[in-house]
Amino acid sequence: MTEILAKIKQTPNPTQDQTLIAQVCTYLKEHKQDSTPFDAKRWIQMMSNNQEIPLLANNEFSLVKKYDVIKHPSLLFYLKNQNIPLNTAKQYLSELKVYHSTLKKHFFVLGFAHEKEGYVISNPILNDWIGEHSISFVRGQNQNIDTIHIFQNVWDYLSLLTHLKGKDFQTDSLILNAEECLPQVKAYLYQYGYRKAYTWLNNDKAGIKGTRQLGAVFRQEQNIIHIAMNAFYQPFVNLSDWYTHQVSTEQ
């Protein structure tokens, strides 16, 4: 997708570029989407309205409006590309209209609420924040279970939920949202009575380091058994990549 988005940005009239249209048709077909030239032109137009945002200072996004349902075409496409069903996504994500103060432009994004009353926001071309960087805590259905799961980001969390056929975890979950949020985990463990902690961090240098750091935090608490789940989704870097591969092989 990165190559296609770059070409859309560089082409004066992308919806008339036959080579680009053919490339998008192929991309849509590979991702099990409607892939006629008309569909490709509509997709190009949609992406043209959300050109890539340059790297700018933090906290330049502000919330304009939160919608009751997720219905923007680019966000529905984004969820489908991530293989996350809408009925699962709507339990944890919201459609937001946001404003970027430097670009002076509005964007439609998916928002995942975090514990400092802001959001992690994303759409097909951006990942950013509203408010401070913070973890997200999801209370399990059974509050008497002494287990917690810790995920790298919301897409890993939703990927596992979807893989489990829509069944919610009975246990509590923490989603880090960013590596720098890892120190915030300790406050949610302190004397809470957890006995098992499953970690689902990335299979890369940063993820391995984070898993070790969490292991050290668990050892400071009494009787927490740490179960690192990295082997479950190897050789993939993260859980969502593993899940996407599983879906593609089942189709």
C-alpha positions in Angstrom: 0.0 0.0 0.0 2.9 2.4 0.8 4.0 2.4 -2.9 0.4 3.0 -4.1 -0.1 5.9 -1.7 3.1 7.5 -2.8 2.1 7.3 -6.4 -1.3 8.8 -5.7 0.5 11.7 -4.0 2.9 12.2 -6.9 0.4 11.9 -9.7 -1.4 15.1 -10.8 -4.6 13.4 -11.7 -4.5 9.9 -10.2 -8.0 8.8 -11.0 -7.1 9.1 -14.7 -3.8 7.2 -14.5 -4.5 3.9 -16.1 -1.3 2.2 -14.8 -2.2 3.3 -11.3 -5.8 2.2 -11.7 -4.6 -1.3 -12.8 -2.2 -1.4 -9.8 -5.1 -0.6 -7.4 -7.3 -3.2 -9.1 -4.7 -5.8 -8.4 -4.3 -4.6 -4.8 -8.0 -4.7 -4.1 -8.4 -8.2 -5.7 -5.5 -9.5 -3.5 -7.3 -8.2 -0.4 -10.7 -9.7 -1.4 -12.2 -6.4 -2.2 -14.4 -5.3 -5.2 -11.8 -4.7 -7.9 -13.3 -3.2 -11.0 -11.8 0.0 -12.5 -14.7 1.9 -11.0 -13.9 0.5 -7.5 -10.2 1.4 -8.0 -11.1 5.0 -9.0 -13.3 5.4 -5.9 -10.6 4.0 -3.7 -8.0 6.4 -5.2 -10.3 9.3 -4.7 -10.9 8.3 -1.1 -7.2 8.0 -0.5 -6.4 11.3 -2.3 -8.6 13.1 0.3 -6.4 11.7 3.1 -2.8 12.4 2.0 0.0 11.3 4.2 0.7 13.6 7.1 4.3 14.8 7.6 6.1 14.2 10.9 5.1 17.1 13.1 5.1 17.8 16.8 2.9 15.8 19.2 -0.6 16.7 20.4 -1.5 18.6 17.3 -4.7 16.6 16.9 -7.9 17.6 18.7 -11.2 15.9 18.8 -14.0 17.6 16.8 -16.8 15.0 17.0 -17.3 11.4 18.1 -19.8 9.4 16.1 -22.2 6.7 17.3 -21.3 4.3 14.5 -18.3 3.6 12.3 -19.4 4.3 8.7 -16.8 6.3 6.9 -15.7 4.3 3.8 -12.0 4.7 4.4 -12.4 3.4 7.9 -14.6 0.5 6.9 -12.0 -0.4 4.3 -9.2 -0.1 6.9 -11.0 -2.5 9.2 -11.6 -5.0 6.4 -7.9 -4.8 5.5 -7.1 -5.6 9.1 -9.6 -8.5 9.0 -11.4 -7.1 12.0 -15.2 -7.5 11.8 -17.2 -4.3 12.3 -19.2 -5.9 15.2 -16.0 -6.5 17.1 -14.4 -3.1 16.2 -17.4 -1.1 17.3 -17.1 -2.5 20.9 -13.7 -0.9 21.3 -13.2 1.7 18.6 -15.0 4.9 17.7 -15.2 6.9 14.5 -13.8 10.3 15.3 -13.5 13.6 13.3 -10.3 15.2 14.3 -8.5 18.5 13.5 -4.8 18.9 12.9 -3.7 22.4 14.1 -0.7 22.8 11.9 -2.1 21.4 8.7 -5.5 23.1 9.4 -7.2 20.0 8.1 -9.8 17.6 9.3 -9.5 13.8 9.2 -11.7 10.8 9.9 -10.0 8.3 12.2 -10.6 5.3 14.4 -10.1 6.1 18.0 -9.2 3.8 20.9 -9.7 5.4 24.3 -6.8 5.3 26.8 -6.6 5.9 30.5 -5.7 9.6 30.3 -9.0 10.6 28.7 -7.6 10.7 25.2 -7.3 8.4 22.2 -4.9 6.5 20.1 -6.0 7.4 16.5 -5.4 5.7 13.2 -6.6 5.4 9.6 -5.0 3.9 6.5 -2.3 6.6 6.5 -1.7 7.8 10.0 -1.1 6.7 13.6 -1.1 9.3 16.3 -2.6 10.5 19.6 -5.1 12.8 21.1 -3.9 13.9 24.5 -1.1 12.3 26.5 0.4 8.9 25.7 -1.2 6.3 28.0 -2.1 2.6 28.2 -5.7 1.3 27.8 -7.3 -1.0 30.4 -10.1 -3.3 29.4 -11.9 -5.0 32.3 -12.7 -8.7 31.8 -16.2 -10.1 32.1 -15.2 -12.2 35.1 -13.6 -10.0 37.7 -12.8 -13.0 39.9 -10.3 -14.4 37.5 -6.7 -13.7 38.6 -5.2 -13.4 35.1 -4.2 -10.4 33.0 -3.1 -10.1 29.3 -0.8 -7.4 28.1 -0.7 -6.4 24.4 1.5 -4.2 22.3 -1.4 -2.3 20.6 -5.1 -2.4 19.9 -4.7 -4.3 16.6 -3.0 -7.2 18.3 -5.8 -7.2 20.9 -8.6 -7.1 18.3 -6.8 -9.7 16.2 -6.7 -12.2 19.0 -10.4 -11.5 19.9 -11.4 -12.1 16.3 -9.2 -15.3 16.1 -11.2 -16.5 19.2 -14.4 -16.1 17.1 -15.6 -13.0 18.8 -15.4 -14.3 22.4 -14.4 -11.6 24.8 -11.7 -12.3 27.3 -13.0 -13.3 30.7 -9.8 -11.7 32.1 -8.5 -8.2 32.3 -6.3 -6.8 29.5 -3.8 -3.9 29.3 -2.9 -2.5 25.9 0.4 -0.5 26.0 -0.3 1.6 22.8 3.4 2.7 22.8 6.6 1.4 24.2 7.1 4.4 26.4 3.9 3.5 28.2 5.3 0.3 29.7 6.3 1.8 33.1 2.6 2.6 33.6 1.8 -1.1 33.9 3.1 -1.4 37.4 0.3 0.7 38.9 -2.3 -1.7 37.5 -0.6 -4.7 39.0 0.3 -3.4 42.5 -1.3 -5.7 45.1 -4.2 -6.4 42.8 -4.0 -10.2 43.3 -3.1 -11.3 39.8 -1.5 -14.7 39.6 -0.9 -15.1 35.9 0.3 -12.5 33.4 0.4 -13.3 29.6 2.4 -10.9 27.4 1.9 -10.5 23.7 4.6 -8.1 22.6 6.5 -8.0 19.3 9.1 -10.5 18.2 11.7 -7.7 17.6 14.4 -6.1 19.6 12.1 -3.6 21.2 9.4 -6.2 21.9 11.9 -8.6 23.5 13.3 -5.9 25.7 9.8 -4.9 26.7 8.9 -8.5 27.6 12.0 -8.7 29.8 11.1 -5.4 31.5 7.6 -6.6 32.2 9.1 -9.8 33.6 11.0 -7.8 36.0 7.9 -5.9 37.1 6.0 -9.2 37.6 8.8 -10.4 39.9 8.3 -7.4 42.1 4.8 -8.6 42.8 4.1 -11.6 44.9 3.3 -14.9 43.1 2.7 -13.6 39.5 3.6 -16.2 36.9 4.7 -14.7 33.6 3.8 -16.5 30.4 5.4 -14.8 27.3 3.3 -15.8 24.3 5.8 -14.8 21.6 6.3 -18.4 20.4 2.6 -18.5 19.5 3.0 -16.1 16.6 6.6 -16.7 15.5 8.1 -16.2 12.9 5.9 -13.1 12.6 6.9 -9.8 14.2 3.6 -9.3 15.9 0.3 -11.0 16.7 -1.7 -9.0 14.1 0.6 -10.0 11.3 0.3 -13.7 12.3 -3.5 -13.3 12.4 -3.6 -11.7 8.9 -1.6 -14.7 7.6 -3.9 -17.1 9.3 -6.9 -15.5 7.6 -5.2 -15.5 4.2 -4.4 -19.2 4.4 -8.0 -20.1 5.4 -9.5 -18.3 2.4 
